[in-house]
């Protein structure tokens, strides 16, 4: 059910992006943020829709760590320079589940 709703939302946003690119709104304020918002959110929801089955198998801490990192980068963008090496190090040293020595 959730995957279907996510797919419908992605299709609606992509359709809105196409509509607003062909017939832009009259107001300059709407034109400045409506089309890019539909394009970006449509792409993100379409990617989530494609990866839905794989996302169901992720550990819960991955989602909370990702949301926390995104909030921190949104508040202080310079933290992005710290988060990238930290994620690379964590990816290298993480325990390999299911592998035997």
DSSP file (Angstrom, degrees, kcal/mol; ACC not computed):
  #  RESIDUE AA STRUCTURE BP1 BP2  ACC     N-H-->O    O-->H-N    N-H-->O    O-->H-N    TCO  KAPPA ALPHA  PHI   PSI    X-CA   Y-CA   Z-CA
    1    1 A X     >        0   0    0      0, 0.0     4,-2.2     0, 0.0     5,-0.2   0.000 360.0 360.0 360.0 -45.8    0.0    0.0    0.0
    2    2 A X  H  >  +     0   0    0      1,-0.2     4,-2.4     2,-0.2     5,-0.2   0.874 360.0  52.4 -67.7 -35.5    2.7    2.5    0.9
    3    3 A X  H  > S+     0   0    0      2,-0.2     4,-2.3     1,-0.2    -1,-0.2   0.898 109.4  49.8 -66.6 -37.9    4.7    1.7   -2.2
    4    4 A X  H  > S+     0   0    0      2,-0.2     4,-2.4     1,-0.2    -2,-0.2   0.923 111.5  48.0 -64.3 -44.3    1.7    2.3   -4.3
    5    5 A X  H  X S+     0   0    0     -4,-2.2     4,-2.3     1,-0.2    -2,-0.2   0.892 111.5  50.7 -63.8 -39.0    1.0    5.6   -2.6
    6    6 A X  H  X S+     0   0    0     -4,-2.4     4,-2.3     2,-0.2    -1,-0.2   0.891 110.3  49.7 -65.9 -39.5    4.7    6.6   -3.0
    7    7 A X  H  X S+     0   0    0     -4,-2.3     4,-2.4     2,-0.2    -2,-0.2   0.895 111.0  48.9 -65.2 -40.8    4.5    5.7   -6.7
    8    8 A X  H  X S+     0   0    0     -4,-2.4     4,-2.3     2,-0.2    -2,-0.2   0.896 111.3  49.9 -66.1 -39.4    1.4    7.8   -7.2
    9    9 A X  H  X S+     0   0    0     -4,-2.3     4,-2.4     2,-0.2    -2,-0.2   0.907 111.2  49.1 -64.4 -41.8    3.0   10.7   -5.4
   10   10 A X  H  X S+     0   0    0     -4,-2.3     4,-2.5     2,-0.2     5,-0.2   0.919 111.9  48.5 -63.1 -44.0    6.1   10.5   -7.6
   11   11 A X  H  X S+     0   0    0     -4,-2.4     4,-2.4     1,-0.2    -2,-0.2   0.895 111.5  50.4 -63.6 -39.8    4.0   10.3  -10.8
   12   12 A X  H  X S+     0   0    0     -4,-2.3     4,-2.4     2,-0.2    -2,-0.2   0.916 112.2  46.6 -64.6 -43.6    1.9   13.4   -9.6
   13   13 A X  H  X S+     0   0    0     -4,-2.4     4,-2.2     2,-0.2    29,-0.2   0.901 113.4  47.8 -67.7 -40.2    5.1   15.4   -8.9
   14   14 A X  H  X S+     0   0    0     -4,-2.5     4,-2.2     2,-0.2    -2,-0.2   0.903 112.6  49.7 -66.6 -39.6    6.7   14.5  -12.2
   15   15 A X  H  X S+     0   0    0     -4,-2.4     4,-2.6    -5,-0.2    -2,-0.2   0.901 110.2  51.0 -63.4 -40.8    3.5   15.3  -14.0
   16   16 A X  H  X S+     0   0    0     -4,-2.4     4,-2.8     2,-0.2    -2,-0.2   0.877 108.3  52.3 -63.1 -38.1    3.3   18.6  -12.1
   17   17 A X  H  X S+     0   0    0     -4,-2.2     4,-1.5    21,-0.2    -2,-0.2   0.911 111.5  45.9 -64.6 -42.2    6.9   19.4  -13.2
   18   18 A X  H  X S+     0   0    0     -4,-2.2     4,-1.9     2,-0.2     5,-0.2   0.927 113.8  49.5 -65.3 -43.8    6.1   18.7  -16.8
   19   19 A X  H  X S+     0   0    0     -4,-2.6     4,-3.0     1,-0.2    -2,-0.2   0.932 112.5  46.2 -60.2 -47.4    3.0   20.8  -16.6
   20   20 A X  H  < S+     0   0    0     -4,-2.8    -1,-0.2     1,-0.2    -2,-0.2   0.727 110.6  53.3 -73.5 -20.4    4.8   23.8  -15.0
   21   21 A X  H  < S+     0   0    0     -4,-1.5     3,-0.3    -5,-0.2    -1,-0.2   0.831 116.2  39.0 -78.8 -31.8    7.6   23.6  -17.5
   22   22 A X  H  < S+     0   0    0     -4,-1.9     2,-0.4     1,-0.3    -2,-0.2   0.886 133.1  22.8 -81.7 -40.5    5.2   23.8  -20.4
   23   23 A X  S  < S-     0   0    0     -4,-3.0    -1,-0.3    -5,-0.2    -2,-0.1  -0.751  83.5-162.5-126.9  82.9    2.8   26.3  -18.9
   24   24 A X        -     0   0    0     -2,-0.4    -3,-0.1    -3,-0.3     7,-0.1  -0.294  29.2 -98.1 -67.6 151.7    4.6   28.3  -16.2
   25   25 A X        -     0   0    0      1,-0.1    -1,-0.1    -5,-0.1     6,-0.1  -0.261  25.8-124.1 -64.9 156.1    2.6   30.2  -13.6
   26   26 A X  S    S+     0   0    0     -3,-0.1     2,-0.2     4,-0.1    -1,-0.1   0.873  88.1  82.1 -70.4 -38.3    2.0   33.9  -14.2
   27   27 A X  S  > S-     0   0    0      1,-0.1     4,-1.8     2,-0.0     5,-0.1  -0.473  72.2-144.4 -74.5 137.1    3.5   35.0  -10.9
   28   28 A X  H  > S+     0   0    0      1,-0.2     4,-1.7     2,-0.2    -1,-0.1   0.857  99.2  57.8 -67.7 -35.3    7.2   35.3  -10.7
   29   29 A X  H  > S+     0   0    0      1,-0.2     4,-0.8     2,-0.2    -1,-0.2   0.912 108.7  44.3 -62.9 -42.7    7.2   34.1   -7.0
   30   30 A X  H >> S+     0   0    0      1,-0.2     4,-2.6     2,-0.2     3,-0.6   0.897 111.3  54.2 -68.2 -39.5    5.5   30.8   -7.9
   31   31 A X  H 3< S+     0   0    0     -4,-1.8     4,-0.5     1,-0.2     5,-0.3   0.821 101.2  60.5 -65.0 -31.5    7.7   30.3  -11.0
   32   32 A X  H 3< S+     0   0    0     -4,-1.7    -1,-0.2     1,-0.2    -2,-0.2   0.794 123.8  12.4 -70.8 -28.7   10.9   30.6   -8.9
   33   33 A X  H <X S+     0   0    0     -4,-0.8     4,-1.6    -3,-0.6    -2,-0.2   0.621 111.6  71.5-124.6 -16.8   10.2   27.7   -6.6
   34   34 A X  H  X S+     0   0    0     -4,-2.6     4,-2.2    -5,-0.2     5,-0.2   0.951 101.2  42.9 -72.8 -48.4    7.3   25.6   -7.9
   35   35 A X  H  > S+     0   0    0     -4,-0.5     4,-2.3    -5,-0.3     5,-0.2   0.947 116.9  45.9 -64.9 -48.9    9.0   23.9  -10.9
   36   36 A X  H  > S+     0   0    0     -5,-0.3     4,-2.7     1,-0.2     5,-0.3   0.883 112.2  52.7 -62.0 -34.5   12.3   23.1   -9.1
   37   37 A X  H  X S+     0   0    0     -4,-1.6     4,-2.5     1,-0.2     5,-0.3   0.924 110.6  46.5 -65.8 -42.9   10.4   21.8   -6.1
   38   38 A X  H  X S+     0   0    0     -4,-2.2     4,-2.0     2,-0.2   -21,-0.2   0.897 114.0  48.6 -65.4 -39.5    8.3   19.4   -8.3
   39   39 A X  H  X S+     0   0    0     -4,-2.3     4,-2.1    -5,-0.2    -2,-0.2   0.953 116.2  41.5 -65.5 -49.1   11.4   18.2  -10.2
   40   40 A X  H  X S+     0   0    0     -4,-2.7     4,-2.3     2,-0.2    -2,-0.2   0.942 118.6  43.2 -66.9 -48.2   13.4   17.6   -7.1
   41   41 A X  H  X S+     0   0    0     -4,-2.5     4,-2.7    -5,-0.3     5,-0.2   0.861 112.9  54.0 -68.9 -33.7   10.7   16.0   -5.0
   42   42 A X  H  X S+     0   0    0     -4,-2.0     4,-2.0    -5,-0.3    -1,-0.2   0.901 110.4  47.0 -63.7 -40.6    9.5   13.9   -7.9
   43   43 A X  H  X S+     0   0    0     -4,-2.1     4,-2.1    -5,-0.2    -2,-0.2   0.912 113.8  47.6 -67.2 -42.1   13.0   12.6   -8.5
   44   44 A X  H  X S+     0   0    0     -4,-2.3     4,-2.3     2,-0.2    -2,-0.2   0.933 114.0  45.5 -66.4 -45.7   13.4   11.7   -4.8
   45   45 A X  H  X S+     0   0    0     -4,-2.7     4,-2.3     1,-0.2   -35,-0.2   0.861 111.9  52.7 -68.3 -33.0   10.1   10.0   -4.4
   46   46 A X  H  X S+     0   0    0     -4,-2.0     4,-2.1    -5,-0.2    -1,-0.2   0.904 109.9  48.6 -66.3 -39.5   10.6    8.1   -7.7
   47   47 A X  H  X S+     0   0    0     -4,-2.1     4,-2.1     2,-0.2    -2,-0.2   0.901 112.2  48.8 -65.5 -40.2   14.0    6.9   -6.3
   48   48 A X  H  < S+     0   0    0     -4,-2.3     4,-0.3     2,-0.2    -2,-0.2   0.887 109.4  52.8 -64.8 -38.5   12.3    5.9   -3.0
   49   49 A X  H >< S+     0   0    0     -4,-2.3     3,-0.7     1,-0.2     4,-0.3   0.900 110.9  46.8 -63.7 -40.6    9.6    4.1   -5.0
   50   50 A X  H 3< S+     0   0    0     -4,-2.1     3,-0.4     1,-0.2    -1,-0.2   0.897 118.5  40.8 -67.1 -39.9   12.2    2.1   -6.9
   51   51 A X  T 3X S+     0   0    0     -4,-2.1     4,-2.2     1,-0.2    -1,-0.2   0.253  80.6 112.9 -93.9  12.9   14.2    1.2   -3.8
   52   52 A X  H <> S+     0   0    0     -3,-0.7     4,-1.2    -4,-0.3    -1,-0.2   0.881  76.1  49.0 -56.9 -44.9   11.3    0.5   -1.5
   53   53 A X  H  4 S+     0   0    0     -3,-0.4     4,-0.5    -4,-0.3     3,-0.3   0.898 113.3  47.0 -64.9 -39.4   11.9   -3.3   -1.1
   54   54 A X  H >4 S+     0   0    0      1,-0.2     3,-0.9    -3,-0.2     4,-0.3   0.843 107.3  57.5 -70.3 -32.2   15.6   -2.7   -0.3
   55   55 A X  H >< S+     0   0    0     -4,-2.2     3,-0.9     1,-0.2    -1,-0.2   0.776  96.4  63.5 -69.3 -25.1   14.8    0.0    2.2
   56   56 A X  T 3< S+     0   0    0     -4,-1.2    -1,-0.2    -3,-0.3    -2,-0.2   0.744 101.4  51.9 -69.1 -22.3   12.6   -2.4    4.1
   57   57 A X  T <  S+     0   0    0     -3,-0.9    -1,-0.2    -4,-0.5    -2,-0.2   0.460  85.3 108.0 -94.9  -2.0   15.6   -4.5    4.9
   58   58 A X  S <  S-     0   0    0     -3,-0.9     2,-0.0    -4,-0.3    -3,-0.0  -0.446  78.2-105.0 -74.0 147.4   17.8   -1.7    6.3
   59   59 A X    >>  -     0   0    0      1,-0.1     3,-1.0    -2,-0.1     4,-0.8  -0.383  29.3-117.4 -66.2 153.2   18.5   -1.5   10.0
   60   60 A X  H 3> S+     0   0    0      1,-0.2     4,-1.6     2,-0.2     3,-0.3   0.808 109.5  63.4 -64.3 -30.8   16.6    1.2   11.8
   61   61 A X  H 3> S+     0   0    0      1,-0.2     4,-2.4     2,-0.2    -1,-0.2   0.777  93.4  63.3 -68.5 -24.3   19.7    3.2   12.9
   62   62 A X  H <> S+     0   0    0     -3,-1.0     4,-2.2     2,-0.2    -1,-0.2   0.924 104.3  46.5 -65.2 -43.4   20.6    3.9    9.3
   63   63 A X  H  X S+     0   0    0     -4,-0.8     4,-2.4    -3,-0.3     5,-0.2   0.931 114.3  46.2 -65.0 -45.5   17.4    5.9    8.8
   64   64 A X  H  X S+     0   0    0     -4,-1.6     4,-2.2     1,-0.2    -1,-0.2   0.882 112.9  50.1 -67.2 -36.3   17.8    7.9   12.0
   65   65 A X  H  X S+     0   0    0     -4,-2.4     4,-2.3     2,-0.2    -1,-0.2   0.884 111.4  49.5 -67.0 -37.9   21.5    8.5   11.3
   66   66 A X  H  X S+     0   0    0     -4,-2.2     4,-2.4     2,-0.2    -2,-0.2   0.927 111.9  46.9 -66.9 -45.0   20.7    9.7    7.8
   67   67 A X  H  X S+     0   0    0     -4,-2.4     4,-2.3     2,-0.2    -2,-0.2   0.910 112.9  49.8 -63.5 -41.8   18.0   12.1    8.9
   68   68 A X  H  X S+     0   0    0     -4,-2.2     4,-2.4    -5,-0.2    -1,-0.2   0.917 111.1  49.0 -62.9 -43.5   20.2   13.5   11.7
   69   69 A X  H  X S+     0   0    0     -4,-2.3     4,-2.4     1,-0.2    -2,-0.2   0.902 111.0  50.2 -63.5 -41.1   23.0   14.0    9.2
   70   70 A X  H  X S+     0   0    0     -4,-2.4     4,-2.1     2,-0.2    -1,-0.2   0.894 111.0  48.8 -65.5 -39.2   20.7   15.8    6.8
   71   71 A X  H  X S+     0   0    0     -4,-2.3     4,-2.1     2,-0.2    -2,-0.2   0.923 111.7  49.3 -65.5 -43.3   19.4   18.1    9.5
   72   72 A X  H  X S+     0   0    0     -4,-2.4     4,-3.0     1,-0.2     7,-0.2   0.905 112.2  47.6 -62.8 -41.2   22.9   18.9   10.7
   73   73 A X  H  < S+     0   0    0     -4,-2.4    -1,-0.2     1,-0.2    -2,-0.2   0.861 110.8  52.2 -68.5 -34.7   24.0   19.7    7.1
   74   74 A X  H  < S+     0   0    0     -4,-2.1     3,-0.3    -5,-0.2    -2,-0.2   0.877 115.4  41.1 -67.7 -36.2   20.9   21.9    6.6
   75   75 A X  H  < S+     0   0    0     -4,-2.1     2,-0.5     1,-0.3    -2,-0.2   0.938 134.7  16.4 -75.8 -48.1   21.6   23.8    9.8
   76   76 A X    ><  -     0   0    0     -4,-3.0     3,-1.9    -5,-0.2    -1,-0.3  -0.859  66.4-170.4-129.4  96.0   25.4   24.1    9.3
   77   77 A X  G >  S+     0   0    0     -2,-0.5     3,-1.6    -3,-0.3     4,-0.3   0.728  81.6  69.8 -61.6 -22.9   26.5   23.4    5.7
   78   78 A X  G >  S+     0   0    0      1,-0.3     3,-1.1     2,-0.2     4,-0.4   0.717  83.7  71.9 -69.4 -18.0   30.2   23.3    6.6
   79   79 A X  G X> S+     0   0    0     -3,-1.9     4,-2.4    -7,-0.2     3,-0.9   0.688  78.8  78.0 -67.3 -16.8   29.6   20.1    8.6
   80   80 A X  H <> S+     0   0    0     -3,-1.6     4,-1.9     1,-0.3    -1,-0.2   0.863  87.8  57.1 -58.8 -36.2   29.2   18.4    5.2
   81   81 A X  H <> S+     0   0    0     -3,-1.1     4,-0.6    -4,-0.3    -1,-0.3   0.767 111.9  41.8 -67.6 -24.7   33.0   18.5    4.9
   82   82 A X  H <> S+     0   0    0     -3,-0.9     4,-1.4    -4,-0.4    -2,-0.2   0.805 111.0  54.9 -87.7 -34.5   33.2   16.5    8.2
   83   83 A X  H  X S+     0   0    0     -4,-2.4     4,-2.6     1,-0.2     5,-0.2   0.874  99.6  59.7 -71.5 -37.9   30.4   14.1    7.5
   84   84 A X  H  X S+     0   0    0     -4,-1.9     4,-2.0     1,-0.2    -1,-0.2   0.946 109.7  40.7 -59.9 -51.9   31.7   12.8    4.1
   85   85 A X  H  X S+     0   0    0     -4,-0.6     4,-2.5     1,-0.2    -1,-0.2   0.881 114.2  55.1 -64.2 -34.1   35.0   11.4    5.5
   86   86 A X  H  X S+     0   0    0     -4,-1.4     4,-2.4     1,-0.2    -2,-0.2   0.915 108.8  46.5 -63.7 -43.0   33.2   10.1    8.6
   87   87 A X  H  X S+     0   0    0     -4,-2.6     4,-2.2     2,-0.2    -1,-0.2   0.888 111.5  52.4 -65.6 -39.1   30.8    8.1    6.5
   88   88 A X  H  X S+     0   0    0     -4,-2.0     4,-1.6    -5,-0.2    -2,-0.2   0.922 111.1  46.4 -63.4 -43.6   33.7    6.8    4.4
   89   89 A X  H  X S+     0   0    0     -4,-2.5     4,-2.5     1,-0.2    -2,-0.2   0.921 112.4  50.0 -65.1 -43.7   35.5    5.6    7.5
   90   90 A X  H  X S+     0   0    0     -4,-2.4     4,-1.0     1,-0.2    -1,-0.2   0.864 108.9  52.8 -63.2 -35.4   32.4    4.0    8.9
   91   91 A X  H  < S+     0   0    0     -4,-2.2    -1,-0.2     1,-0.2    -2,-0.2   0.844 112.5  45.3 -68.2 -32.5   31.7    2.2    5.6
   92   92 A X  H  < S+     0   0    0     -4,-1.6    -2,-0.2     1,-0.2    -1,-0.2   0.905 120.0  37.1 -77.2 -41.6   35.3    0.8    5.7
   93   93 A X  H  < S+     0   0    0     -4,-2.5    -2,-0.2    -5,-0.1    -1,-0.2   0.421  85.4 121.8 -95.1   2.9   35.4   -0.3    9.4
   94   94 A X  S  < S-     0   0    0     -4,-1.0     2,-0.1    -5,-0.2    -3,-0.0  -0.288  72.6-100.0 -64.4 149.4   31.8   -1.5    9.7
   95   95 A X        -     0   0    0      1,-0.1     2,-1.0     0, 0.0    -1,-0.1  -0.461  29.9-127.3 -70.4 141.9   31.3   -5.1   10.8
   96   96 A X    >   -     0   0    0     -2,-0.1     3,-1.2    -3,-0.1     2,-0.2  -0.787  25.2-151.3 -92.8 102.7   30.5   -7.5    8.0
   97   97 A X  T 3  S+     0   0    0     -2,-1.0     3,-0.1     1,-0.2    -3,-0.0  -0.517  76.9  20.3 -75.9 139.0   27.4   -9.4    9.1
   98   98 A X  T 3  S+     0   0    0      1,-0.3     2,-0.4    -2,-0.2    -1,-0.2   0.403  96.5 113.4  87.2  -3.2   27.0  -12.8    7.7
   99   99 A X    <   -     0   0    0     -3,-1.2     2,-0.3     2,-0.0    -1,-0.3  -0.854  53.0-150.4-103.9 137.8   30.7  -13.3    6.8
  100  100 A X              0   0    0     -2,-0.4    -3,-0.0    -3,-0.1     0, 0.0  -0.741 360.0 360.0-104.2 153.8   32.8  -15.8    8.6
  101  101 A X              0   0    0     -2,-0.3    -1,-0.1     0, 0.0    -2,-0.0   0.471 360.0 360.0 -77.5 360.0   36.5  -15.6    9.3
